[in-house]
Amino acid sequence: MDPSSITPNTSNQQLVINNDNDSATALLQEKRARRETLRDVSRSEYMTIAVLCFVNLINYMDRFTLAGVLGDIQDEFKIGDDYAGLLQTVFVIAYMIFAPTFGYLGDRYSRRYIMSFGVSLWCITTLCGSFLHSFGWFAFFRGLVGIGEASYSTIAPTIISDLFVGNVRSKMLALFYFAIPVGSGLGYIVGALANAAANDWRWALRVTPVLGAVAVALILFLMEDPPRGAAEESHMKPTSYRQDLESLVRTPSFMLSTLAFTCVAFVTGALAWWGPQFIYLGLTLGPNSNITIGSVSYKFGLVGMFAGALGVPLGSALAQRLRARVPDADPLICGFALLASAPLVFFALSAINVHVVLTYVLIFLGMLTVNLTWSIVADIILYVVIPPRRSTAEAFQILLSHMFGDAGSPYLIGVISEALKKALSTNHNEQPTASVQFRSLQYALFVTCFVEIIGAVFFFLSAVYIVRDKLKVDRAIAEAEAQVAEPTHSSAEDVSGA
């Protein structure tokens, strides 16, 4: 039953039920208030958050280690920008294709065992891939890594949603997503350092599997797997997969924020993959000939890590402070963040010929503003979707955002760059000059600035519906709880379409 569907012409019985639901909603808010301080968080819950953050950290370390040694990979396999971008595209395609499967399983079966399987899979395939000398097989194993990572990324945020509510949930999500930019930055750094120490880029892929083995043990023995909706005391049961998808599609704030986040994924995927290579090409045009891709990746990783370390909690803090006064603050913050990031990224891409320090400063500011959106978008998904279908919602967003976002952006930028090399070269029979290679990649990366503006528009549109959709979920949970006390009310499936 949709609480908003009652009209002035409804029967007295319907009005009584509606009044009961309003009382139940008030009771739900009162229960949530009792769990909205960090003092109420137990030691085991803190331990669970620590485990989830650790796994998320090494997850993104593994994902971006390749970007830190991309130049060496291109040299060994004798591939251009297009095939180099294809490596990340293969990974993300596998990641997004299998996300719905893990989302379905995560709403119905043990999340602890599913996550343990996934982490084990990506650790084993990452390690095996480091010994392969065929580009085709290497790309195939990167796809297997994506399958393993899909199981974890789809399910982990829903565990947080079942442990916490309100501002405590926002704080924990900020901590969880804080690990993404930090882990990504560490990926560049670990890749560069391992490559320099062993003089072999393959050793960069042999660090995270060791940490992954530790993560599996922590998941199995220390992590909690609470009942779905436990934090909200929800008694709602899973519905069919078809009902889940139909409900998600009919939730405007979820769909619009997912489209907006797709633009974020497109931009971050392109810049994270090509950023070090772009800066390296730009610096080689200068008088300093001692520049190495390893040193650039190391600095790029530090910049990205600090931008995320500041941006993710800052975005969460802004949202928590503004929600009380501006109910639709979450998507508005994200929209303005992308609008601010677009010119910063544009000038960062343009400034490499002016001064390298200015480039890094602008990259830092551009990344910081994009990172404001991470934890806020995760929070939006969790409060506009009812508890028993949140894993499905996470998987659905992963599928869409990666399908049209970072699954194609590294490859698309590589293809555009290769096409521009041919257009800008005066002699098509010779290798493009360093200047042509740099300008081609630079012009291709300008696409990300336009995509950020499109993402901002989607966030502003989602602000129109966000309050209504959140209220529908709150009332659906309250109505389900009221049915436990009053069996004569409508069945749980009547409210599952909220």
Secondary structure, 3 states (H helix, E strand, C coil): CCHHHCCCCCCHHHHHHHHHHHHHHHHHHHHHHCCCCHHHCCHHHHHHHHHHHHHHHHHHHHHHHHHHCHHHHHHHHCCCHHHHHHHHHHHHHHHHHHHHHHHHHHCCCCHHHHHHHHHHHHHHHHHHHCCCCCHHHHHHHHHHHHHHHHHHHHHHHHHHHHHCCHHHHHHHHHHHHHHHHHHHHHHHHHHHHHHHHHCCHHHHHHCHHHHHHHHHHHHHHCCCCCCCCCCCCCCCCCCCHHHHHHHHHCCHHHHHHHHHHHHHHHHHHHHHHHHHHHHHHHHHCCCCCCCCHHHHHHHHHHHHHHHHHHHHHHHHHHHHHHHCCCCCHHHHHHHHHHHHHHHHHHHHHHHHHCCHHHHHHHHHHHHHHHHCCHHHHHHHHHHCCCHHHHHHHHHHHHHHHHHCCCCCHHHHHHHHHHHHHHHHCCCCCCCCCHHHHHHHHHHHHCHHHHHHHHHHHHHHHHCCCHHHHHHHHHHHHHHHHHHHHCCCCCCHHHHCCC
